[in-house]
Amino acid sequence: MKKLLTLTFGLALAFTGNVWAQTDSESVSYNQYGVKVDREELISEQRNNILTFESKNKQYRLWMDNRVQVDGAMFFGKNHSEYDKIGNNASIRRARLAIKARLPHNWYGEVDMDLADGKFELKDAIIQFDGIPNVSIKAGNFKEDFSMEQTTTSRYLTFMERPMVCKALVPSRHIGLQLSYLRNHFRATGGVFFQTVAGEEELTNVQDNNKDYGRNQGYSFTGKIGWMPYAKDRSWGLYVGAKGSYRTPKTEDAPADFGGMRFSTRNATSINRKKYLDTDVIPKVDHNLLYGFEGAAYYGPARIQSEWIRTTVNAEKANYNFGGWYVHASCLLFGGKQRFNTAEGEFTQPSRGRKWGDIELAARYDYLDLNNKDIYGGSGENFTLGLNYYVNNSVKIVLNYQYSNNDRYANGKGKLLVGHDADGKPTADYKKMVDPKGKGGISYHMLGLRLEVNF
């Protein structure tokens, strides 16, 4: 009898415990680590073709931000075809995968990576706090707020590539901490930044400089102020800004090049891999000062944007000065409107004027000079015409024509062009066959096409 009572009590206790467990499981969830978690129903929808999940109280939001850009380009021109052949090609310019989240109590997180042409690179890895009125605090790997064209996301670029001065002189993504202030028509940012985090090459260089030589990462201080009168008027506006950056050499460079700085770029096309403008490594650099001005204006379908940027490199041998500028203008032809993002101080996605989309006509001139004293990195200019077809919120087709004209030093790492003597002066044959005035270097025409989808 005693055993029977014990067994009955045990079964009853087990049954009751099972009921409690079931009741508990219906109202409480645990993650894979056995930790009790909060639960909240989410609303799922597409917003301008972006998959989005959001809580009913709007405190939590998660969305995808993916992008594919397929580029092709062909090159032609007598100078190019006879003296420096450039291969026509196609490539996956960007294959971006990103997840972004707005979290409760004013927090934000983002992870963004690129798999273009099968090569992995980390882009943005961001932690951000927006809980202080008019102030935002950002940490992680992201673009330094220096150039409005550089910080503009690639999905909203007017042309296939950014101008040469941005690609050669302007910093892009680095690990750092940045504070931003925005109130009415005034915005200001300031931050401290360290090395680049991108792919295997940069990681290897950082690790080798650390473990083999015990070198510090290097650092940069970057700041910008901007003024936006009429910021509340969405139909037209004006923007002017000034920026500066103090920069020391970073350990993302190869150990053999550490302590130096190098400035180089292609002629604003990723298909042509040749870097005609290139200072090579300037050794024993203490720091460089980067500074410039930028401005923009828009009215209805039309916009204009320009930047002037210059750097002074403080090296042991001498101080060097390099710089350049660009200006571009565009207009939507079928009733669309230009849009300016006051929070970031840059243009964003324009509106379309027709159900079938809109077409934008654009023109740009950009110039870069990397010649100074005993460094002949070359100078060059691009004349670019663009035609953009905005099909819908996700699909964009870009057609660019570009004429690139370089001086005789723009041949990469100070190499002499064919037809130049040992002093870098063009020979009589070169003057006769390439440039009657004897002043030019490699020049060529490009026709480029981009197919883009954002989702």
GIJONOR-V627319 format. One record per pair of residues at least 24 apart in sequence whose C-alpha atoms are under 7 Angstrom apart, sorted by the first residue. I is the first residue (numbers start at 1). J is the second residue. Records with the same first field share a line. If there is no record, write none. Layout:
BEGIN
I->J ; J
END
This chain:
BEGIN
48->393
49->393 ; 394 ; 455
50->455
59->103 ; 104
60->102 ; 103 ; 104
61->101 ; 102 ; 103
62->100 ; 101 ; 102
63->99 ; 100 ; 101
64->98 ; 99 ; 100
65->97 ; 98 ; 99 ; 455
66->96 ; 97 ; 98 ; 454 ; 455
67->94 ; 95 ; 96 ; 97 ; 453 ; 454 ; 455
68->94 ; 95 ; 96 ; 452 ; 453 ; 454
69->93 ; 94 ; 95 ; 450 ; 451 ; 452 ; 453
70->450 ; 451 ; 452
71->449 ; 450 ; 451
72->448 ; 449 ; 450
73->271 ; 446 ; 447 ; 448 ; 449
74->446 ; 447 ; 448
75->444 ; 445 ; 446 ; 447
76->444 ; 445 ; 446
77->444 ; 445
79->434 ; 442 ; 443 ; 444
80->442 ; 443 ; 444
86->272
89->271
90->271
91->117
92->116 ; 117
106->130 ; 131
120->199
121->198 ; 199
122->197 ; 198 ; 199
123->198
134->181 ; 182 ; 183
135->180 ; 181 ; 182
136->179 ; 180 ; 181
137->178 ; 179 ; 180
138->177 ; 178 ; 179
139->176 ; 177 ; 178
140->175 ; 176 ; 177
141->173 ; 174 ; 175 ; 176 ; 197
142->173 ; 174 ; 175
143->172 ; 173 ; 174
144->171 ; 172 ; 173 ; 174
146->222 ; 223 ; 224 ; 243
148->345 ; 346
152->346
156->348 ; 349
159->386
161->268 ; 269
162->268
163->268 ; 326 ; 366
164->265 ; 267 ; 268 ; 366 ; 367 ; 368
165->323 ; 324 ; 325 ; 367 ; 368
167->265
168->263 ; 264 ; 265
169->263
182->343
185->227 ; 228 ; 229 ; 231
186->226 ; 227 ; 228
187->225 ; 226 ; 227
188->224 ; 225 ; 226
189->223 ; 224 ; 225
190->222 ; 223 ; 224
191->221 ; 222 ; 223
192->219 ; 220 ; 221 ; 222
193->219 ; 220 ; 221
194->218 ; 219 ; 220
195->250 ; 251 ; 252
196->252
202->252
203->252
205->251 ; 252 ; 253 ; 254 ; 255
206->251 ; 252
208->255
209->251 ; 255
217->250 ; 251
218->248 ; 249 ; 250 ; 251
219->247 ; 248 ; 250
220->245 ; 246 ; 247 ; 248
221->245 ; 246 ; 247
222->246
231->342
235->299 ; 300
236->298 ; 299 ; 300
237->297 ; 298 ; 299
238->296 ; 297 ; 298
239->295 ; 296 ; 297
240->294 ; 295 ; 296
241->293 ; 294 ; 295
242->292 ; 293 ; 294
243->291 ; 292 ; 293
244->290 ; 291 ; 292
245->289 ; 290 ; 291
246->288 ; 289 ; 290
247->287 ; 288 ; 289
248->286 ; 287 ; 288
249->287
257->281
259->283 ; 284 ; 285
260->284 ; 285
261->285
267->404
275->412
276->410 ; 411 ; 412
277->370 ; 377 ; 378 ; 379 ; 410 ; 411 ; 412
278->377 ; 378 ; 412 ; 413
279->370 ; 375 ; 376 ; 377 ; 413
280->413
284->315 ; 316
285->314 ; 315 ; 316
286->314 ; 315
287->313 ; 314
288->312 ; 313 ; 314
289->313
298->338
300->337 ; 338
301->331 ; 332 ; 335 ; 336 ; 337 ; 338
302->330 ; 331 ; 332 ; 338
303->329 ; 330 ; 331 ; 338
304->328 ; 329 ; 330
305->329
320->372
321->372
322->369 ; 370 ; 371 ; 372
323->368 ; 369 ; 370
324->367 ; 368 ; 369
325->366 ; 367 ; 368
326->365 ; 366 ; 367
327->364 ; 365 ; 366
328->363 ; 364 ; 365
329->362 ; 363 ; 364
330->360 ; 361 ; 362 ; 363
331->360 ; 361 ; 362
332->358 ; 359 ; 360 ; 361
333->358 ; 359 ; 360
334->358 ; 359
356->391
357->390 ; 391 ; 392
358->389 ; 390 ; 391
359->388 ; 389 ; 390
360->387 ; 388 ; 389
361->386 ; 387 ; 388
362->386 ; 387
376->409 ; 414
377->409 ; 410 ; 413 ; 414
378->407 ; 409 ; 410
379->406 ; 407 ; 410
380->405 ; 406 ; 407
381->405 ; 406
394->453 ; 454 ; 455
395->452 ; 453 ; 454
396->451 ; 452 ; 453
397->450 ; 451 ; 452
398->449 ; 450 ; 451
399->448 ; 449 ; 450
400->447 ; 448 ; 449
401->446 ; 447 ; 448
402->445 ; 446 ; 447
403->444 ; 445 ; 446
404->443 ; 444 ; 445
405->442 ; 443 ; 444
406->440 ; 441 ; 442 ; 443
407->439 ; 440 ; 441
408->439 ; 440 ; 441
410->441
END
